[in-house]
């Protein structure tokens, strides 16, 4: 063997290498004197520890084992404490999460119930508004009959004759009735448009509540399912990104405000459905004052159904009142026509009697004049014959004077009779004119009475009933 320089083995910490710790450098000390080398002992001294190294080595191992034993006990004690603490914290946190989920479920259930209640209320209000809309449309259709009757009455009365074509109380009441019906139709149209608009707003609010209710129903299902999870549940999984996903959604206050805003809007529409502002409530129609409807229906504070009911009741009552007023005017007018016709007929009877008497008088005067012709011819013939007497016989004696007086008397009598006959004939002509005027006026009154009673009043019997005018 070749001889060489013998050196001690470097210190090697296998525990540090196993634990991944950096190797400690071997402690530096004074160099120990190397044993003398010799060829005879070289095989026995190579790569061996010294006794002091042996003692140092096992003491180091003991010390390190003691330290490791102490550290291990410390770590085990701390681990048991940490395990107990974390177990308690985890159980407490899980219990808190379960409790908060339960509270959340109660809160969601409350808001779901509120949403459901308002959805049902909006649905009921919408159904009621649809019924009101149907009534308003029927009431509007029902006004066409009174309007047709009133306009037909006015048209029929234009066919009255002569002096009967007068603007009387009947015509004034009919014109009032036409204006009243037009005002009621305009009111019903405006109210129907308002109800239709409110139905649309109710449906929009209901849709918003339904979407919110659907979201809460789904959230309730998720939270209820999550609340049932436990450490023994087989359907739980790891979702590392689930905690970060919640950063983009709303917080509790905005969530509550969102639902409260939806409910507030729904309650506003409910209040609008059951309430319209009373400042511009339609005034009750009064035929006497001839008021026109002035309606600007606005949201809030007075029940719309009560308003519509009152409006329909008032319009129905006003139409019936005006109808009764027109009927009374027709009845009064018919009574006036009947009275005038009766008086005219009585006067016509007297005129006819006078015409008959006057005709007899004329005949008597004509006969009297005719009766004077013979005496006149006799007297004139005598005078003519006596005018033929010759010479001195043509004397104005007493017979002559008597005959001349007789002729003058007869001529004067005939003249007075003819004058009287002329006056009688003039009177008869006036009586005939009066008869014709009376007969013409009687015909006018008869025609007017036929129009008023047979045409107009008979047609007015088709006037709609109160229930029909109310929209039923």
VMD Tcl script that draws the C-alpha trace (Angstrom):
set ca {
  {0.00 0.00 0.00}
  {1.16 3.46 -0.69}
  {1.54 5.70 2.21}
  {-0.55 8.87 2.47}
  {-1.56 11.59 4.83}
  {-4.33 10.48 7.21}
  {-7.04 13.12 8.09}
  {-10.16 12.91 10.32}
  {-13.64 12.39 8.74}
  {-15.66 15.56 8.32}
  {-18.69 16.00 10.60}
  {-21.93 15.04 8.76}
  {-25.36 15.85 10.30}
  {-27.73 13.38 8.73}
  {-30.76 14.75 10.70}
  {-30.29 18.22 9.27}
  {-30.12 16.83 5.79}
  {-33.34 14.85 6.36}
  {-35.13 17.92 7.68}
  {-33.90 20.06 4.81}
  {-31.88 22.34 7.10}
  {-28.58 23.78 5.95}
  {-25.57 21.85 7.10}
  {-23.68 23.23 9.99}
  {-20.09 23.73 9.41}
  {-17.91 21.52 11.51}
  {-16.49 23.31 14.51}
  {-13.07 24.51 13.92}
  {-10.49 23.66 16.59}
  {-6.80 23.43 16.96}
  {-5.30 20.98 14.72}
  {-4.47 17.76 16.53}
  {-1.09 16.27 15.94}
  {-1.33 13.56 13.43}
  {0.09 10.28 14.42}
  {3.26 9.35 12.85}
  {2.83 7.46 9.78}
  {4.53 4.33 9.11}
  {4.18 1.69 6.64}
  {3.61 -0.95 9.24}
  {0.45 0.63 10.86}
  {-0.98 2.39 7.98}
  {-3.84 -0.09 7.48}
  {-5.04 0.13 11.14}
  {-5.11 3.94 11.42}
  {-6.95 4.83 8.25}
  {-10.52 6.43 8.48}
  {-11.15 5.76 12.21}
  {-12.57 8.06 14.96}
  {-10.88 8.87 18.11}
  {-12.30 8.04 21.50}
  {-13.10 11.64 22.20}
  {-14.93 11.80 18.88}
  {-16.87 8.70 19.86}
  {-17.95 10.20 23.18}
  {-18.67 13.52 21.60}
  {-20.71 11.86 18.92}
  {-23.03 9.82 21.12}
  {-23.42 12.70 23.60}
  {-24.42 14.94 20.74}
  {-26.90 12.33 19.61}
  {-28.39 12.08 23.10}
  {-28.64 15.81 23.45}
  {-30.22 16.13 20.02}
  {-32.66 13.30 20.79}
  {-33.65 15.00 24.04}
  {-34.15 18.28 22.27}
  {-36.17 16.61 19.54}
  {-38.24 14.75 22.14}
  {-38.97 18.00 23.97}
  {-39.81 19.83 20.74}
  {-42.07 17.00 19.65}
  {-43.99 17.06 22.94}
  {-44.32 20.83 22.66}
  {-45.57 20.60 19.09}
  {-48.01 17.83 20.04}
  {-49.35 19.87 22.94}
  {-49.71 22.95 20.76}
  {-51.30 20.87 18.02}
  {-53.86 19.46 20.44}
  {-54.65 22.96 21.69}
  {-54.80 24.35 18.17}
  {-56.98 21.45 17.06}
  {-59.39 22.05 19.92}
  {-59.42 25.80 19.24}
  {-59.96 25.43 15.52}
  {-62.57 22.75 16.07}
  {-64.47 25.01 18.44}
  {-64.05 28.02 16.14}
  {-65.11 26.02 13.09}
  {-68.12 24.53 14.89}
  {-69.08 27.95 16.25}
  {-68.69 29.59 12.86}
  {-70.68 26.82 11.22}
  {-73.40 27.13 13.87}
  {-73.42 30.89 13.35}
  {-73.67 30.40 9.60}
  {-76.55 27.95 10.09}
  {-78.28 30.38 12.45}
  {-77.78 33.29 10.05}
  {-79.09 31.17 7.19}
  {-82.16 30.39 9.27}
  {-82.66 34.09 10.00}
  {-82.15 34.82 6.32}
  {-84.73 32.21 5.42}
  {-87.20 33.84 7.80}
  {-86.48 37.24 6.28}
  {-86.84 35.92 2.73}
  {-90.05 34.15 3.74}
  {-91.39 37.41 5.17}
  {-90.61 39.38 2.03}
  {-91.95 36.55 -0.12}
  {-95.19 36.65 1.85}
  {-95.38 40.42 1.45}
  {-94.70 40.14 -2.26}
  {-97.29 37.37 -2.61}
  {-99.86 39.41 -0.70}
  {-99.32 42.46 -2.89}
  {-99.30 40.33 -6.04}
  {-102.67 38.89 -5.05}
  {-103.90 42.38 -4.17}
  {-102.77 43.76 -7.52}
  {-104.39 40.82 -9.26}
  {-107.65 41.40 -7.40}
  {-107.45 45.14 -8.12}
  {-106.78 44.48 -11.79}
  {-109.74 42.11 -11.97}
  {-111.90 44.75 -10.32}
  {-110.63 47.38 -12.76}
  {-111.39 45.07 -15.68}
  {-114.93 44.69 -14.35}
  {-115.18 48.47 -14.00}
  {-113.83 48.88 -17.53}
  {-116.51 46.52 -18.81}
  {-119.18 48.47 -16.92}
  {-117.89 51.77 -18.26}
  {-117.91 50.44 -21.82}
  {-121.44 49.10 -21.38}
  {-122.55 52.39 -19.86}
  {-120.96 54.25 -22.78}
  {-122.77 51.98 -25.25}
  {-126.01 52.47 -23.32}
  {-125.82 56.26 -23.82}
  {-126.15 55.79 -27.57}
  {-129.84 54.95 -27.20}
  {-130.77 58.15 -25.30}
  {-128.66 60.16 -27.74}
  {-130.46 58.58 -30.72}
  {-133.85 59.17 -29.05}
  {-133.10 62.83 -28.29}
  {-131.75 63.59 -31.77}
  {-134.66 61.72 -33.37}
  {-137.09 63.78 -31.28}
  {-135.43 66.97 -32.47}
  {-135.55 65.77 -36.07}
  {-139.22 64.77 -35.83}
  {-140.16 68.12 -34.31}
  {-138.63 69.93 -37.29}
  {-141.51 68.49 -39.32}
  {-144.06 70.52 -37.40}
  {-146.14 72.84 -39.59}
  {-146.55 76.58 -39.71}
  {-146.85 78.40 -36.43}
  {-146.28 75.19 -34.44}
  {-142.65 75.19 -35.54}
  {-141.65 77.03 -32.38}
  {-138.65 76.84 -30.02}
  {-140.56 75.79 -26.94}
  {-139.57 74.30 -23.59}
  {-139.53 70.79 -25.08}
  {-136.88 71.74 -27.60}
  {-134.80 73.49 -24.95}
  {-134.92 70.42 -22.69}
  {-134.07 68.15 -25.62}
  {-131.03 70.30 -26.46}
  {-130.00 70.12 -22.81}
  {-130.40 66.36 -22.93}
  {-128.18 66.11 -26.01}
  {-125.47 68.26 -24.39}
  {-125.75 66.23 -21.19}
  {-125.35 62.92 -23.03}
  {-122.32 64.23 -24.93}
  {-120.72 65.37 -21.67}
  {-121.41 62.00 -20.06}
  {-119.94 60.18 -23.05}
  {-116.79 62.32 -22.86}
  {-116.51 61.61 -19.12}
  {-116.99 57.87 -19.60}
  {-114.32 57.82 -22.32}
  {-111.84 59.70 -20.14}
  {-112.57 57.49 -17.16}
  {-112.24 54.35 -19.28}
  {-108.87 55.56 -20.57}
  {-107.76 56.24 -16.99}
  {-108.85 52.76 -15.89}
  {-107.05 51.15 -18.85}
  {-103.88 53.09 -17.98}
  {-104.17 52.00 -14.35}
  {-104.63 48.38 -15.44}
  {-101.39 48.61 -17.44}
  {-99.51 50.11 -14.49}
  {-100.92 47.43 -12.18}
  {-99.76 44.70 -14.52}
  {-96.29 46.24 -14.78}
  {-96.03 46.46 -11.00}
  {-97.33 42.91 -10.67}
  {-94.72 41.67 -13.15}
  {-91.96 43.41 -11.17}
  {-93.19 41.82 -7.95}
  {-93.45 38.41 -9.60}
  {-89.86 38.64 -10.83}
  {-88.72 39.65 -7.34}
  {-90.81 36.85 -5.81}
  {-89.32 34.34 -8.25}
  {-85.81 35.44 -7.35}
  {-86.56 35.17 -3.67}
  {-88.19 31.78 -4.14}
  {-85.05 30.53 -5.86}
  {-82.80 32.13 -3.23}
  {-84.95 30.59 -0.48}
  {-84.56 27.18 -2.09}
  {-80.77 27.60 -2.30}
  {-80.45 28.87 1.28}
  {-82.79 26.19 2.59}
  {-80.77 23.52 0.81}
  {-77.54 25.05 2.10}
  {-78.90 25.24 5.63}
  {-79.53 21.49 5.60}
  {-75.88 20.75 4.80}
  {-73.81 19.31 7.64}
  {-70.36 17.75 8.00}
  {-71.94 14.38 7.34}
  {-73.74 15.47 4.17}
  {-72.61 13.41 1.18}
  {-73.45 16.05 -1.43}
  {-71.00 18.75 -0.31}
  {-68.06 19.63 -2.51}
  {-65.09 21.97 -2.56}
  {-65.81 25.26 -4.35}
  {-62.69 27.40 -3.80}
  {-63.94 30.33 -5.90}
  {-67.40 30.54 -4.28}
  {-66.29 33.09 -1.67}
  {-64.88 35.49 -4.29}
  {-68.02 35.33 -6.41}
  {-70.02 37.17 -3.76}
  {-68.01 40.36 -4.16}
  {-70.03 41.46 -7.21}
  {-73.55 41.28 -5.73}
  {-75.46 43.75 -3.57}
  {-75.27 44.13 0.17}
  {-78.09 43.54 2.64}
  {-79.28 47.15 2.80}
  {-79.51 47.50 -0.98}
  {-81.25 44.10 -1.17}
  {-83.84 45.22 1.38}
  {-84.25 48.60 -0.32}
  {-84.81 46.93 -3.68}
  {-87.70 44.86 -2.34}
  {-89.06 47.79 -0.35}
  {-88.99 49.96 -3.47}
  {-90.86 47.29 -5.40}
  {-93.44 47.00 -2.64}
  {-93.69 50.76 -2.39}
  {-94.36 50.98 -6.12}
  {-96.92 48.19 -5.81}
  {-98.63 49.90 -2.88}
  {-98.65 53.13 -4.85}
  {-100.41 51.39 -7.72}
  {-102.78 49.69 -5.28}
  {-103.54 53.05 -3.77}
  {-103.90 54.52 -7.24}
  {-106.25 51.70 -8.15}
  {-108.31 52.20 -5.07}
  {-107.68 55.92 -5.03}
  {-107.90 58.86 -7.37}
  {-107.43 62.41 -6.26}
  {-110.62 64.10 -5.09}
  {-109.69 67.67 -6.02}
  {-111.16 67.21 -9.48}
  {-113.88 64.72 -8.70}
  {-116.47 64.89 -11.39}
  {-119.22 67.24 -10.19}
  {-122.63 65.73 -9.95}
  {-124.54 66.63 -13.07}
  {-127.36 69.06 -12.49}
  {-129.70 69.53 -15.39}
  {-131.15 72.73 -13.93}
  {-127.73 74.44 -13.92}
  {-126.62 72.63 -17.09}
  {-123.17 71.77 -15.73}
  {-120.59 70.12 -17.96}
  {-118.21 67.49 -16.68}
  {-114.67 68.71 -16.00}
  {-112.65 65.70 -14.93}
  {-108.87 65.44 -14.63}
  {-108.62 62.22 -12.66}
  {-105.31 61.95 -10.76}
  {-103.77 59.33 -8.58}
  {-104.21 58.99 -4.82}
  {-106.45 59.21 -1.86}
  {-110.08 58.41 -2.94}
  {-111.33 54.97 -3.89}
  {-111.53 54.61 -7.66}
  {-114.18 51.98 -7.43}
  {-116.27 54.22 -5.20}
  {-115.60 57.08 -7.60}
  {-116.66 55.09 -10.63}
  {-119.70 53.77 -8.80}
  {-120.62 57.29 -7.78}
  {-119.94 58.60 -11.27}
  {-122.10 55.92 -12.88}
  {-124.80 56.51 -10.28}
  {-124.72 60.27 -10.85}
  {-124.69 60.02 -14.64}
  {-127.53 57.50 -14.56}
  {-129.52 59.65 -12.17}
  {-128.90 62.78 -14.24}
  {-129.94 61.04 -17.45}
  {-133.11 59.74 -15.82}
  {-133.84 63.15 -14.29}
  {-133.37 64.84 -17.65}
  {-135.48 62.17 -19.28}
  {-138.27 62.83 -16.77}
  {-137.91 66.58 -17.37}
  {-138.22 66.10 -21.12}
  {-141.19 63.76 -20.64}
  {-142.91 66.33 -18.45}
  {-142.22 69.02 -21.05}
  {-143.70 66.76 -23.72}
  {-146.74 66.04 -21.56}
  {-147.22 69.72 -20.85}
  {-146.82 70.55 -24.52}
  {-149.31 67.86 -25.50}
  {-151.76 69.23 -22.94}
  {-151.30 72.72 -24.40}
  {-151.83 71.37 -27.91}
  {-154.93 69.47 -26.85}
  {-156.33 72.53 -25.10}
  {-155.57 74.78 -28.07}
  {-157.02 72.22 -30.47}
  {-160.16 71.94 -28.34}
  {-160.61 75.71 -28.24}
  {-160.07 75.92 -31.99}
  {-162.59 73.17 -32.62}
  {-165.14 74.89 -30.37}
  {-164.55 78.15 -32.18}
  {-164.85 76.36 -35.52}
  {-168.24 75.01 -34.49}
  {-169.41 78.52 -33.71}
  {-167.95 79.84 -36.95}
  {-169.72 77.11 -38.88}
  {-172.97 78.04 -37.14}
  {-172.41 81.66 -38.05}
  {-171.61 80.72 -41.62}
  {-174.88 78.81 -41.83}
  {-176.81 81.68 -40.29}
  {-175.10 84.18 -42.57}
  {-175.86 82.11 -45.61}
  {-179.51 82.02 -44.56}
  {-179.40 85.77 -44.00}
  {-177.94 86.32 -47.45}
  {-180.60 84.10 -48.94}
  {-183.29 86.09 -47.08}
  {-181.82 89.39 -48.30}
  {-181.63 88.09 -51.83}
  {-185.24 86.97 -51.56}
  {-186.25 90.34 -50.13}
  {-184.54 92.13 -53.01}
  {-186.17 89.75 -55.42}
  {-189.53 90.43 -53.77}
  {-189.09 94.16 -54.40}
  {-188.76 93.69 -58.14}
  {-192.48 93.07 -58.76}
  {-193.73 96.15 -56.86}
  {-191.00 98.16 -58.56}
  {-192.04 96.91 -61.98}
  {-195.70 97.66 -61.16}
  {-194.92 101.19 -59.99}
  {-192.57 101.86 -62.87}
  {-195.10 100.42 -65.34}
  {-197.82 102.69 -63.93}
  {-195.57 105.67 -64.21}
  {-194.62 104.69 -67.72}
  {-198.26 104.29 -68.74}
  {-199.18 107.63 -67.13}
  {-196.31 109.27 -68.96}
  {-198.14 108.36 -72.17}
  {-201.13 110.55 -71.26}
  {-201.83 113.19 -73.95}
  {-201.64 116.97 -73.60}
  {-203.04 118.45 -70.50}
  {-203.81 115.03 -69.14}
  {-200.12 114.67 -68.44}
  {-200.68 116.16 -65.03}
  {-198.67 115.71 -61.79}
  {-201.57 114.74 -59.69}
  {-201.71 112.84 -56.44}
  {-201.42 109.40 -58.05}
  {-198.37 110.64 -59.85}
  {-196.79 111.81 -56.63}
  {-197.75 108.59 -54.95}
  {-196.29 106.43 -57.71}
  {-193.06 108.46 -57.79}
  {-192.81 108.17 -54.02}
  {-193.47 104.45 -54.25}
  {-190.72 103.99 -56.83}
  {-188.24 105.99 -54.77}
  {-189.16 104.05 -51.67}
  {-188.76 100.72 -53.42}
  {-185.44 101.78 -54.95}
  {-184.17 102.99 -51.55}
  {-185.31 99.77 -49.95}
  {-183.58 97.70 -52.62}
  {-180.43 99.81 -52.20}
  {-180.42 99.25 -48.44}
  {-181.09 95.56 -48.93}
  {-178.25 95.34 -51.45}
  {-175.95 97.18 -49.02}
  {-176.92 94.79 -46.31}
  {-176.44 91.90 -48.70}
  {-172.95 93.16 -49.54}
  {-172.11 93.39 -45.84}
  {-173.51 89.93 -45.26}
  {-171.47 88.54 -48.10}
  {-168.32 90.27 -46.70}
  {-169.07 88.81 -43.29}
  {-169.58 85.41 -44.85}
  {-166.23 85.75 -46.64}
  {-164.53 86.62 -43.35}
  {-166.25 83.71 -41.69}
  {-164.99 81.41 -44.41}
  {-161.47 82.74 -43.98}
  {-161.74 82.19 -40.24}
  {-163.05 78.69 -40.86}
  {-160.15 77.93 -43.16}
  {-157.65 79.40 -40.68}
  {-159.23 77.43 -37.84}
  {-159.25 74.23 -39.84}
  {-155.65 74.78 -40.92}
  {-154.56 75.51 -37.36}
  {-156.50 72.51 -36.12}
  {-154.69 70.38 -38.69}
  {-151.38 71.83 -37.54}
  {-152.24 71.09 -33.92}
  {-153.36 67.60 -34.84}
  {-150.14 67.00 -36.78}
  {-148.03 68.44 -33.96}
  {-149.90 66.36 -31.43}
  {-149.27 63.26 -33.54}
  {-145.54 64.06 -33.67}
  {-145.29 64.83 -29.97}
  {-147.40 61.96 -28.70}
  {-147.18 59.20 -31.29}
  {-143.67 59.77 -32.60}
  {-141.59 61.35 -29.83}
  {-143.20 60.14 -26.63}
  {-143.70 56.62 -27.98}
  {-140.05 56.53 -29.01}
  {-139.02 57.72 -25.56}
  {-140.58 54.60 -24.06}
  {-137.45 52.79 -25.31}
  {-135.26 54.84 -22.96}
  {-132.72 52.56 -21.19}
  {-133.37 51.48 -17.62}
  {-131.24 52.50 -14.65}
  {-129.39 49.16 -14.57}
  {-128.49 49.41 -18.27}
  {-127.28 52.99 -17.89}
  {-125.20 51.87 -14.87}
  {-123.31 49.41 -17.04}
  {-124.94 46.17 -15.94}
}
mol new
graphics top color blue
foreach p $ca { graphics top sphere $p radius 0.5 }
foreach p [lrange $ca 0 end-1] q [lrange $ca 1 end] { graphics top cylinder $p $q radius 0.2 }
display resetview
